[in-house]
């Protein structure tokens, strides 16, 4: 059985980083947040880069980082909410690992992010409407990219991690935690 990387996609604030960190710990794999990797390379926040260089330049850098992370060692990777906007990102994610779409409603995301000032795309007059617009554009792209859709709704982080691990076990991407060791002399 080959263990594959797990990639988390979804709207900003859908829990990708939080769930990803816990999933990586559970699977004893390294964890990467593509946005944090980008910020480390830039030496500034994504928001600053966005304001200075624009979204197109940011998306170029993001595509490069996604390509790199999806070719690296087996890991758990959370991606930026807009990573699916580029066809090459969708292709790299889908073909190089198992993709989980953490699906949150715009209202859930708004409730989680309404006081967050570090999200450049949400610094607008009506953030809830902006989230609804992002959802309308991105939901079909998330679905196209994902192997699995996990509704975030009300479950705890631990429950979401359990749901992902169960999918990975059923998919054969990780060994079931409760599988007994093979009998001596078994093939």
C-alpha positions as CSV (number, residue, x, y, z in Angstrom):
1,X,0.0,0.0,0.0
2,X,1.4,3.4,-0.9
3,X,0.8,6.2,1.5
4,X,-0.1,9.4,-0.3
5,X,-0.1,13.1,0.7
6,X,-3.3,14.6,1.8
7,X,-4.3,18.1,0.6
8,X,-6.9,20.3,2.2
9,X,-8.8,22.8,0.1
10,X,-11.8,25.1,0.9
11,X,-12.8,28.6,1.6
12,X,-10.7,30.9,3.8
13,X,-11.7,30.1,7.4
14,X,-13.0,26.6,6.6
15,X,-10.5,25.0,9.1
16,X,-7.8,23.8,6.7
17,X,-4.8,24.8,8.8
18,X,-6.3,23.7,12.1
19,X,-7.6,20.3,10.8
20,X,-4.4,19.9,8.7
21,X,-2.1,20.3,11.8
22,X,-4.1,17.7,13.7
23,X,-4.3,15.3,10.8
24,X,-0.6,15.5,10.3
25,X,0.0,14.8,14.0
26,X,-2.4,11.8,13.9
27,X,-0.7,10.4,10.8
28,X,2.8,11.2,12.0
29,X,3.5,13.2,8.8
30,X,5.0,16.6,8.2
31,X,2.5,19.5,7.9
32,X,2.7,22.4,5.5
33,X,0.4,25.4,5.1
34,X,1.0,26.8,1.6
35,X,0.2,30.3,2.8
36,X,2.8,30.1,5.5
37,X,5.4,28.8,3.1
38,X,4.7,31.7,0.8
39,X,5.0,34.2,3.7
40,X,8.3,32.7,4.7
41,X,9.6,33.1,1.1
42,X,8.3,36.6,0.8
43,X,9.5,37.8,4.2
44,X,6.2,39.7,4.6
45,X,2.5,38.9,5.0
46,X,0.4,37.8,2.0
47,X,-1.8,40.9,2.7
48,X,1.2,43.2,2.2
49,X,2.3,41.4,-0.9
50,X,-1.2,41.4,-2.3
51,X,-1.5,45.2,-1.7
52,X,1.9,45.9,-3.2
53,X,2.1,43.4,-6.1
54,X,-1.5,42.4,-6.8
55,X,-3.4,39.2,-6.9
56,X,-1.9,37.9,-10.2
57,X,1.7,38.0,-8.9
58,X,0.5,36.3,-5.7
59,X,-1.2,33.5,-7.7
60,X,2.0,33.0,-9.7
61,X,4.0,32.5,-6.5
62,X,1.2,30.3,-5.1
63,X,1.2,28.0,-8.1
64,X,5.0,27.6,-7.8
65,X,4.7,26.6,-4.1
66,X,1.8,24.2,-4.7
67,X,3.7,22.5,-7.5
68,X,6.7,22.2,-5.2
69,X,4.7,20.9,-2.1
70,X,2.8,18.3,-4.2
71,X,6.1,16.9,-5.5
72,X,7.8,16.8,-2.1
73,X,7.8,14.0,0.5
74,X,4.4,12.6,1.7
75,X,2.8,15.2,3.9
76,X,-0.4,16.9,4.9
77,X,-0.8,20.3,3.1
78,X,-3.4,23.0,3.7
79,X,-3.8,25.3,0.7
80,X,-4.9,28.9,0.4
81,X,-8.6,29.4,-0.3
82,X,-8.0,30.6,-3.9
83,X,-5.4,27.9,-4.8
84,X,-8.0,26.1,-7.0
85,X,-8.4,29.2,-9.3
86,X,-5.5,28.0,-11.4
87,X,-6.1,24.9,-13.5
88,X,-2.5,23.7,-13.0
89,X,-3.0,23.8,-9.2
90,X,-6.2,21.7,-9.4
91,X,-4.4,19.2,-11.6
92,X,-1.3,18.9,-9.4
93,X,-3.4,18.6,-6.2
94,X,-5.8,16.0,-7.7
95,X,-3.1,13.8,-9.4
96,X,-0.4,13.9,-6.7
97,X,-2.4,13.0,-3.5
98,X,-5.8,12.7,-1.9
99,X,-7.7,16.0,-1.8
100,X,-10.2,16.8,0.9
101,X,-12.6,19.7,0.4
102,X,-13.5,21.1,3.8
103,X,-16.9,22.5,2.8
104,X,-18.3,25.3,4.9
105,X,-21.3,27.5,4.2
106,X,-20.6,31.2,3.6
107,X,-22.4,32.0,6.8
108,X,-20.2,29.6,8.9
109,X,-17.1,31.2,7.3
110,X,-18.3,34.7,8.0
111,X,-19.0,33.8,11.7
112,X,-15.4,32.5,12.0
113,X,-13.7,35.4,10.1
114,X,-15.8,38.5,10.8
115,X,-13.1,40.1,13.0
116,X,-10.1,38.9,11.0
117,X,-8.3,41.8,9.4
118,X,-5.5,39.8,7.8
119,X,-7.6,38.3,4.9
120,X,-7.1,40.7,2.0
121,X,-10.1,39.4,0.0
122,X,-12.5,40.1,3.0
123,X,-11.5,43.8,3.6
124,X,-14.6,45.0,1.8
125,X,-17.9,46.8,2.6
126,X,-20.0,43.6,2.8
127,X,-17.7,40.6,3.7
128,X,-20.6,38.1,4.0
129,X,-21.6,38.9,0.4
130,X,-18.0,38.7,-0.7
131,X,-17.8,35.2,0.9
132,X,-21.0,34.2,-0.8
133,X,-19.5,35.4,-4.1
134,X,-16.3,33.5,-3.5
135,X,-18.3,30.3,-2.6
136,X,-20.3,30.6,-5.9
137,X,-17.1,30.8,-8.0
138,X,-14.9,28.3,-6.0
139,X,-17.3,25.6,-4.9
140,X,-17.4,23.9,-8.3
141,X,-13.6,24.2,-8.5
142,X,-13.2,22.7,-5.1
143,X,-15.6,19.8,-6.0
144,X,-13.7,19.2,-9.3
145,X,-10.4,19.0,-7.5
146,X,-11.4,17.0,-4.4
147,X,-11.5,13.2,-4.0
148,X,-13.7,13.7,-0.9
149,X,-16.0,16.4,0.4
150,X,-16.1,16.8,4.2
151,X,-19.0,19.0,5.5
152,X,-17.5,21.1,8.3
153,X,-20.8,22.2,9.8
154,X,-20.7,21.6,13.6
155,X,-18.3,18.7,14.0
156,X,-15.2,19.3,16.3
157,X,-11.7,19.3,14.8
158,X,-11.2,15.8,16.2
159,X,-14.3,14.6,14.5
160,X,-13.3,16.1,11.2
161,X,-9.8,14.5,11.5
162,X,-11.5,11.1,12.3
163,X,-13.7,11.5,9.2
164,X,-10.6,12.2,7.0
165,X,-8.6,9.3,8.4
166,X,-11.6,7.0,7.9
167,X,-11.8,8.1,4.2
168,X,-8.0,7.5,3.8
169,X,-8.3,4.1,5.4
170,X,-11.2,3.1,3.1
171,X,-9.3,4.5,0.1
172,X,-6.2,2.4,1.0
173,X,-4.1,5.6,1.4
174,X,-3.2,4.8,5.0
175,X,-3.2,1.5,6.9
176,X,-6.2,1.1,9.2
177,X,-5.1,2.0,12.8
178,X,-6.8,-1.0,14.2
179,X,-5.6,-3.6,11.7
180,X,-4.0,-6.5,13.5
181,X,-0.4,-7.4,12.5
182,X,-0.1,-10.2,9.9
183,X,0.2,-13.7,11.3
184,X,3.7,-15.2,11.4
185,X,4.4,-16.8,8.0
186,X,1.5,-15.0,6.3
187,X,2.3,-13.7,2.8
